[in-house]
Amino acid sequence: MSGQIFVNLAVKNLNVSKKFFSALGYSFDPKFTDENAACLVFSGNIYAMLLTEKFFKSFNPGREICDTSRFTEVMLALSCGSREQVDDIAEKAVKAGGKLFREKQDLGFMYGRSFTDPDGHVWEPFYMESDA
């Protein structure tokens, strides 16, 4: 069974988030982007819906939004085509206002970095050798 995944994330300022991810080289699907949400495209099957907090709350009645300065709600791992691509994304993230989350991980067959976006969501670009 195959399909698509749309990860929904609350953001404080949609324009700041769009600028951040654009600086990393990602694009947005205009069909699912307006003043309340932006559809961040990772591939033809993988997307992140960046939703303003007010709009996000409309899908979660009675529940609080995670305080990412104190808690980790999710760690989003993004596969990359090379170690260089992992480093490139992490360096662009820091330059665009993100923060490194932890040290590089080099397991030989797998290499990864971690950073937080302006809203504190944890992103982990990684590269894994195809025969591992």
N, CA and C atoms as an extended XYZ file, in Angstrom:
396
Properties=species:S:1:pos:R:3:atomname:S:1:resname:S:1:resid:I:1 pbc="F F F"
N         0.847       -1.168        0.000 N   MET     1
C         0.000        0.000        0.000 CA  MET     1
C         0.899        1.239        0.000 C   MET     1
N         0.639        2.146       -0.898 N   SER     2
C         1.394        3.393       -0.903 CA  SER     2
C         0.417        4.549       -0.897 C   SER     2
N         0.890        5.662       -0.470 N   GLY     3
C         0.048        6.846       -0.400 CA  GLY     3
C         0.900        8.063       -0.150 C   GLY     3
N         0.287        9.062        0.379 N   GLN     4
C         0.980       10.297        0.690 CA  GLN     4
C         0.926       10.516        2.187 C   GLN     4
N         1.848       11.336        2.680 N   ILE     5
C         1.810       11.736        4.085 CA  ILE     5
C         1.846       13.258        4.138 C   ILE     5
N         0.975       13.798        4.976 N   PHE     6
C         0.919       15.231        5.248 CA  PHE     6
C         1.095       15.388        6.756 C   PHE     6
N         2.267       15.826        7.185 N   VAL     7
C         2.537       16.063        8.601 CA  VAL     7
C         2.065       17.475        8.906 C   VAL     7
N         1.216       17.633        9.916 N   ASN     8
C         0.678       18.945       10.278 CA  ASN     8
C         1.453       19.513       11.460 C   ASN     8
N         1.977       20.735       11.292 N   LEU     9
C         2.758       21.387       12.337 CA  LEU     9
C         2.232       22.792       12.591 C   LEU     9
N         2.104       23.143       13.854 N   ALA    10
C         1.686       24.497       14.220 CA  ALA    10
C         2.878       25.441       14.121 C   ALA    10
N         2.638       26.636       13.570 N   VAL    11
C         3.692       27.646       13.475 CA  VAL    11
C         3.163       28.979       14.000 C   VAL    11
N         4.040       29.729       14.609 N   LYS    12
C         3.653       31.030       15.165 CA  LYS    12
C         3.480       32.089       14.075 C   LYS    12
N         4.369       32.070       13.083 N   ASN    13
C         4.342       33.070       12.019 CA  ASN    13
C         4.553       32.347       10.690 C   ASN    13
N         3.504       32.226        9.904 N   LEU    14
C         3.557       31.469        8.665 CA  LEU    14
C         4.583       32.040        7.686 C   LEU    14
N         4.670       33.357        7.595 N   ASN    15
C         5.632       33.958        6.666 CA  ASN    15
C         7.074       33.667        7.067 C   ASN    15
N         7.362       33.686        8.363 N   VAL    16
C         8.709       33.354        8.840 CA  VAL    16
C         9.034       31.904        8.486 C   VAL    16
N         8.088       31.010        8.705 N   SER    17
C         8.299       29.595        8.395 CA  SER    17
C         8.512       29.378        6.900 C   SER    17
N         7.723       30.036        6.075 N   LYS    18
C         7.879       29.900        4.631 CA  LYS    18
C         9.241       30.414        4.183 C   LYS    18
N         9.665       31.526        4.736 N   LYS    19
C        10.976       32.084        4.380 CA  LYS    19
C        12.093       31.126        4.812 C   LYS    19
N        11.973       30.549        6.011 N   PHE    20
C        12.978       29.619        6.529 CA  PHE    20
C        13.125       28.416        5.603 C   PHE    20
N        12.025       27.744        5.281 N   PHE    21
C        12.113       26.537        4.463 CA  PHE    21
C        12.470       26.837        3.012 C   PHE    21
N        12.094       28.004        2.529 N   SER    22
C        12.529       28.413        1.189 CA  SER    22
C        14.049       28.581        1.157 C   SER    22
N        14.619       29.108        2.234 N   ALA    23
C        16.079       29.281        2.319 CA  ALA    23
C        16.803       27.936        2.320 C   ALA    23
N        16.120       26.878        2.725 N   LEU    24
C        16.704       25.538        2.710 CA  LEU    24
C        16.571       24.887        1.334 C   LEU    24
N        15.836       25.543        0.433 N   GLY    25
C        15.690       25.038       -0.927 CA  GLY    25
C        14.387       24.312       -1.202 C   GLY    25
N        13.460       24.341       -0.248 N   TYR    26
C        12.185       23.656       -0.431 CA  TYR    26
C        11.161       24.595       -1.060 C   TYR    26
N        10.118       24.008       -1.635 N   SER    27
C         9.067       24.800       -2.259 CA  SER    27
C         7.728       24.488       -1.593 C   SER    27
N         6.715       25.235       -1.995 N   PHE    28
C         5.372       25.096       -1.445 CA  PHE    28
C         4.380       24.854       -2.572 C   PHE    28
N         3.393       24.012       -2.306 N   ASP    29
C         2.345       23.747       -3.280 CA  ASP    29
C         1.284       24.839       -3.131 C   ASP    29
N         1.144       25.697       -4.140 N   PRO    30
C         0.197       26.817       -4.016 CA  PRO    30
C        -1.264       26.379       -3.891 C   PRO    30
N        -1.597       25.161       -4.321 N   LYS    31
C        -2.986       24.683       -4.214 CA  LYS    31
C        -3.415       24.529       -2.758 C   LYS    31
N        -2.435       24.288       -1.874 N   PHE    32
C        -2.746       24.068       -0.466 CA  PHE    32
C        -2.077       25.104        0.430 C   PHE    32
N        -1.897       26.299       -0.112 N   THR    33
C        -1.232       27.373        0.627 CA  THR    33
C        -2.095       28.625        0.580 C   THR    33
N        -2.347       29.189        1.766 N   ASP    34
C        -3.086       30.442        1.866 CA  ASP    34
C        -2.610       31.181        3.114 C   ASP    34
N        -3.412       32.069        3.661 N   GLU    35
C        -2.992       32.842        4.841 CA  GLU    35
C        -3.002       32.007        6.127 C   GLU    35
N        -3.607       30.826        6.102 N   ASN    36
C        -3.677       29.960        7.287 CA  ASN    36
C        -2.720       28.782        7.246 C   ASN    36
N        -2.285       28.409        6.052 N   ALA    37
C        -1.493       27.191        5.902 CA  ALA    37
C        -0.570       27.292        4.702 C   ALA    37
N         0.525       26.533        4.764 N   ALA    38
C         1.437       26.425        3.634 CA  ALA    38
C         1.831       24.960        3.503 C   ALA    38
N         1.735       24.443        2.291 N   CYS    39
C         2.042       23.037        2.020 CA  CYS    39
C         3.495       22.924        1.567 C   CYS    39
N         4.347       22.517        2.479 N   LEU    40
C         5.779       22.350        2.236 CA  LEU    40
C         6.002       21.020        1.527 C   LEU    40
N         6.669       21.047        0.375 N   VAL    41
C         6.861       19.852       -0.447 CA  VAL    41
C         8.252       19.271       -0.219 C   VAL    41
N         8.289       17.993        0.175 N   PHE    42
C         9.559       17.271        0.293 CA  PHE    42
C         9.747       16.335       -0.888 C   PHE    42
N         8.664       15.725       -1.345 N   SER    43
C         8.685       14.864       -2.528 CA  SER    43
C         7.251       14.760       -3.028 C   SER    43
N         7.037       13.938       -4.045 N   GLY    44
C         5.699       13.772       -4.584 CA  GLY    44
C         4.726       13.094       -3.636 C   GLY    44
N         5.243       12.534       -2.548 N   ASN    45
C         4.388       11.836       -1.591 CA  ASN    45
C         4.528       12.339       -0.165 C   ASN    45
N         5.446       13.239        0.078 N   ILE    46
C         5.715       13.671        1.455 CA  ILE    46
C         5.623       15.199        1.546 C   ILE    46
N         4.761       15.645        2.475 N   TYR    47
C         4.494       17.074        2.648 CA  TYR    47
C         4.409       17.404        4.138 C   TYR    47
N         4.662       18.658        4.466 N   ALA    48
C         4.381       19.159        5.806 CA  ALA    48
C         3.430       20.333        5.650 C   ALA    48
N         2.332       20.270        6.356 N   MET    49
C         1.388       21.375        6.365 CA  MET    49
C         1.762       22.276        7.538 C   MET    49
N         2.238       23.462        7.227 N   LEU    50
C         2.572       24.453        8.251 CA  LEU    50
C         1.314       25.272        8.482 C   LEU    50
N         0.744       25.126        9.669 N   LEU    51
C        -0.542       25.747        9.982 CA  LEU    51
C        -0.380       26.812       11.053 C   LEU    51
N        -1.006       27.969       10.851 N   THR    52
C        -0.979       28.972       11.909 CA  THR    52
C        -1.555       28.342       13.167 C   THR    52
N        -1.120       28.808       14.319 N   GLU    53
C        -1.586       28.206       15.570 CA  GLU    53
C        -3.107       28.222       15.687 C   GLU    53
N        -3.726       29.320       15.304 N   LYS    54
C        -5.184       29.416       15.391 CA  LYS    54
C        -5.845       28.359       14.508 C   LYS    54
N        -5.347       28.188       13.299 N   PHE    55
C        -5.907       27.209       12.373 CA  PHE    55
C        -5.629       25.792       12.871 C   PHE    55
N        -4.426       25.559       13.371 N   PHE    56
C        -4.057       24.247       13.916 CA  PHE    56
C        -4.991       23.861       15.064 C   PHE    56
N        -5.267       24.830       15.951 N   LYS    57
C        -6.151       24.566       17.095 CA  LYS    57
C        -7.562       24.185       16.656 C   LYS    57
N        -7.995       24.662       15.494 N   SER    58
C        -9.343       24.326       15.022 CA  SER    58
C        -9.486       22.832       14.723 C   SER    58
N        -8.376       22.127       14.525 N   PHE    59
C        -8.394       20.679       14.300 CA  PHE    59
C        -8.218       19.899       15.597 C   PHE    59
N        -7.889       20.586       16.668 N   ASN    60
C        -7.579       19.942       17.948 CA  ASN    60
C        -8.352       20.594       19.089 C   ASN    60
N        -9.672       20.524       19.061 N   PRO    61
C       -10.450       21.192       20.113 CA  PRO    61
C       -10.113       20.655       21.502 C   PRO    61
N        -9.877       21.578       22.417 N   GLY    62
C        -9.622       21.209       23.806 CA  GLY    62
C        -8.205       20.743       24.097 C   GLY    62
N        -7.316       20.762       23.108 N   ARG    63
C        -5.944       20.305       23.340 CA  ARG    63
C        -4.978       21.456       23.123 C   ARG    63
N        -3.927       21.465       23.911 N   GLU    64
C        -2.906       22.507       23.815 CA  GLU    64
C        -1.897       22.171       22.724 C   GLU    64
N        -1.306       23.197       22.173 N   ILE    65
C        -0.201       23.032       21.235 CA  ILE    65
C         1.067       22.806       22.051 C   ILE    65
N         1.896       21.893       21.588 N   CYS    66
C         3.136       21.557       22.285 CA  CYS    66
C         4.039       22.781       22.406 C   CYS    66
N         4.571       23.005       23.596 N   ASP    67
C         5.553       24.057       23.823 CA  ASP    67
C         6.919       23.476       23.456 C   ASP    67
N         7.353       23.736       22.219 N   THR    68
C         8.576       23.124       21.722 CA  THR    68
C         9.841       23.688       22.363 C   THR    68
N         9.711       24.724       23.173 N   SER    69
C        10.885       25.197       23.922 CA  SER    69
C        11.147       24.299       25.126 C   SER    69
N        10.133       23.490       25.509 N   ARG    70
C        10.258       22.596       26.664 CA  ARG    70
C        10.091       21.122       26.323 C   ARG    70
N         9.365       20.828       25.238 N   PHE    71
C         9.057       19.449       24.889 CA  PHE    71
C         9.327       19.195       23.409 C   PHE    71
N         9.643       17.962       23.080 N   THR    72
C         9.800       17.566       21.681 CA  THR    72
C         8.540       16.827       21.275 C   THR    72
N         7.806       17.387       20.325 N   GLU    73
C         6.567       16.758       19.887 CA  GLU    73
C         6.823       15.660       18.867 C   GLU    73
N         7.853       15.836       18.055 N   VAL    74
C         8.179       14.874       17.003 CA  VAL    74
C         9.577       15.194       16.491 C   VAL    74
N        10.257       14.181       15.977 N   MET    75
C        11.535       14.388       15.301 CA  MET    75
C        11.338       13.923       13.865 C   MET    75
N        11.492       14.846       12.925 N   LEU    76
C        11.192       14.578       11.525 CA  LEU    76
C        12.481       14.275       10.768 C   LEU    76
N        12.674       13.017       10.403 N   ALA    77
C        13.881       12.587        9.698 CA  ALA    77
C        13.660       12.702        8.193 C   ALA    77
N        14.614       13.345        7.526 N   LEU    78
C        14.524       13.570        6.080 CA  LEU    78
C        15.691       12.870        5.398 C   LEU    78
N        15.417       11.888        4.551 N   SER    79
C        16.512       11.204        3.874 CA  SER    79
C        17.105       12.108        2.797 C   SER    79
N        18.412       12.019        2.667 N   CYS    80
C        19.157       12.829        1.707 CA  CYS    80
C        19.980       11.909        0.806 C   CYS    80
N        20.423       12.446       -0.303 N   GLY    81
C        21.177       11.663       -1.268 CA  GLY    81
C        22.655       11.545       -0.986 C   GLY    81
N        23.171       12.335       -0.039 N   SER    82
C        24.597       12.290        0.272 CA  SER    82
C        24.859       12.945        1.620 C   SER    82
N        26.048       12.701        2.153 N   ARG    83
C        26.480       13.369        3.378 CA  ARG    83
C        26.565       14.881        3.150 C   ARG    83
N        27.015       15.259        1.961 N   GLU    84
C        27.141       16.684        1.639 CA  GLU    84
C        25.784       17.377        1.654 C   GLU    84
N        24.765       16.685        1.178 N   GLN    85
C        23.416       17.267        1.189 CA  GLN    85
C        22.930       17.445        2.627 C   GLN    85
N        23.249       16.487        3.494 N   VAL    86
C        22.894       16.598        4.915 CA  VAL    86
C        23.525       17.856        5.499 C   VAL    86
N        24.832       18.016        5.270 N   ASP    87
C        25.540       19.191        5.792 CA  ASP    87
C        24.985       20.479        5.203 C   ASP    87
N        24.693       20.467        3.911 N   ASP    88
C        24.171       21.656        3.244 CA  ASP    88
C        22.846       22.110        3.865 C   ASP    88
N        21.942       21.171        4.084 N   ILE    89
C        20.644       21.518        4.677 CA  ILE    89
C        20.823       22.053        6.094 C   ILE    89
N        21.652       21.373        6.898 N   ALA    90
C        21.860       21.812        8.286 CA  ALA    90
C        22.495       23.201        8.335 C   ALA    90
N        23.476       23.448        7.468 N   GLU    91
C        24.137       24.759        7.453 CA  GLU    91
C        23.185       25.856        6.981 C   GLU    91
N        22.373       25.566        5.978 N   LYS    92
C        21.371       26.535        5.517 CA  LYS    92
C        20.363       26.819        6.620 C   LYS    92
N        19.980       25.784        7.368 N   ALA    93
C        19.001       25.957        8.452 CA  ALA    93
C        19.539       26.923        9.502 C   ALA    93
N        20.788       26.761        9.894 N   VAL    94
C        21.373       27.651       10.900 CA  VAL    94
C        21.472       29.069       10.347 C   VAL    94
N        21.888       29.190        9.115 N   LYS    95
C        22.026       30.510        8.485 CA  LYS    95
C        20.673       31.212        8.377 C   LYS    95
N        19.596       30.427        8.219 N   ALA    96
C        18.244       30.993        8.052 CA  ALA    96
C        17.535       31.230        9.380 C   ALA    96
N        18.199       30.932       10.509 N   GLY    97
C        17.591       31.216       11.809 CA  GLY    97
C        17.273       29.998       12.650 C   GLY    97
N        17.558       28.813       12.145 N   GLY    98
C        17.363       27.598       12.937 CA  GLY    98
C        18.523       27.423       13.912 C   GLY    98
N        18.428       26.402       14.748 N   LYS    99
C        19.481       26.127       15.724 CA  LYS    99
C        19.851       24.657       15.657 C   LYS    99
N        21.163       24.383       15.777 N   LEU   100
C        21.578       22.992       15.838 CA  LEU   100
C        20.984       22.367       17.082 C   LEU   100
N        20.518       21.139       16.969 N   PHE   101
C        19.827       20.473       18.067 CA  PHE   101
C        20.745       19.535       18.833 C   PHE   101
N        21.613       18.839       18.117 N   ARG   102
C        22.588       17.965       18.757 CA  ARG   102
C        23.765       17.781       17.813 C   ARG   102
N        24.788       17.091       18.283 N   GLU   103
C        25.992       16.879       17.490 CA  GLU   103
C        25.712       15.983       16.281 C   GLU   103
N        26.592       16.071       15.287 N   LYS   104
C        26.519       15.187       14.128 CA  LYS   104
C        26.556       13.743       14.603 C   LYS   104
N        25.888       12.885       13.878 N   GLN   105
C        25.960       11.454       14.160 CA  GLN   105
C        26.547       10.769       12.935 C   GLN   105
N        27.680       10.122       13.127 N   ASP   106
C        28.330        9.403       12.034 CA  ASP   106
C        28.526        7.961       12.464 C   ASP   106
N        27.691        7.081       11.927 N   LEU   107
C        27.759        5.663       12.255 CA  LEU   107
C        28.446        4.868       11.153 C   LEU   107
N        29.121        5.554       10.266 N   GLY   108
C        29.770        4.900        9.136 CA  GLY   108
C        28.794        4.720        7.980 C   GLY   108
N        27.846        3.821        8.123 N   PHE   109
C        26.854        3.559        7.076 CA  PHE   109
C        25.735        4.599        7.074 C   PHE   109
N        25.624        5.363        8.186 N   MET   110
C        24.575        6.377        8.292 CA  MET   110
C        25.173        7.632        8.909 C   MET   110
N        24.732        8.780        8.378 N   TYR   111
C        25.248       10.079        8.807 CA  TYR   111
C        24.071       11.028        8.951 C   TYR   111
N        24.025       11.773       10.048 N   GLY   112
C        22.907       12.682       10.247 CA  GLY   112
C        23.253       13.913       11.052 C   GLY   112
N        22.408       14.908       10.891 N   ARG   113
C        22.486       16.164       11.636 CA  ARG   113
C        21.092       16.455       12.177 C   ARG   113
N        20.996       17.354       13.141 N   SER   114
C        19.704       17.742       13.711 CA  SER   114
C        19.666       19.250       13.909 C   SER   114
N        18.514       19.842       13.612 N   PHE   115
C        18.327       21.269       13.857 CA  PHE   115
C        16.868       21.520       14.201 C   PHE   115
N        16.613       22.669       14.797 N   THR   116
C        15.238       23.097       15.042 CA  THR   116
C        14.918       24.257       14.106 C   THR   116
N        13.662       24.332       13.695 N   ASP   117
C        13.204       25.445       12.869 CA  ASP   117
C        12.798       26.602       13.798 C   ASP   117
N        12.349       27.730       13.264 N   PRO   118
C        11.990       28.861       14.126 CA  PRO   118
C        10.902       28.560       15.160 C   PRO   118
N        10.125       27.502       14.953 N   ASP   119
C         9.078       27.136       15.908 CA  ASP   119
C         9.506       26.027       16.856 C   ASP   119
N        10.756       25.594       16.766 N   GLY   120
C        11.271       24.581       17.677 CA  GLY   120
C        11.029       23.143       17.252 C   GLY   120
N        10.468       22.919       16.061 N   HIS   121
C        10.285       21.557       15.562 CA  HIS   121
C        11.652       20.989       15.214 C   HIS   121
N        11.886       19.717       15.542 N   VAL   122
C        13.188       19.081       15.315 CA  VAL   122
C        13.188       18.374       13.958 C   VAL   122
N        14.180       18.735       13.131 N   TRP   123
C        14.363       18.151       11.800 CA  TRP   123
C        15.712       17.453       11.780 C   TRP   123
N        15.741       16.261       11.170 N   GLU   124
C        16.970       15.481       11.134 CA  GLU   124
C        17.267       14.974        9.719 C   GLU   124
N        17.993       15.769        8.923 N   PRO   125
C        18.415       15.250        7.628 CA  PRO   125
C        19.454       14.148        7.855 C   PRO   125
N        19.347       13.067        7.073 N   PHE   126
C        20.296       11.964        7.230 CA  PHE   126
C        20.575       11.316        5.882 C   PHE   126
N        21.709       10.672        5.810 N   TYR   127
C        22.091        9.886        4.645 CA  TYR   127
C        22.412        8.488        5.107 C   TYR   127
N        21.879        7.476        4.408 N   MET   128
C        22.189        6.096        4.729 CA  MET   128
C        22.615        5.398        3.439 C   MET   128
N        23.734        4.701        3.508 N   GLU   129
C        24.210        3.973        2.334 CA  GLU   129
C        23.157        2.965        1.911 C   GLU   129
N        22.906        2.857        0.622 N   SER   130
C        21.800        2.048        0.113 CA  SER   130
C        21.938        0.560        0.425 C   SER   130
N        23.161        0.055        0.599 N   ASP   131
C        23.331       -1.366        0.884 CA  ASP   131
C        23.425       -1.665        2.365 C   ASP   131
N        23.176       -0.661        3.187 N   ALA   132
C        23.280       -0.864        4.654 CA  ALA   132
C        22.081       -1.609        5.191 C   ALA   132
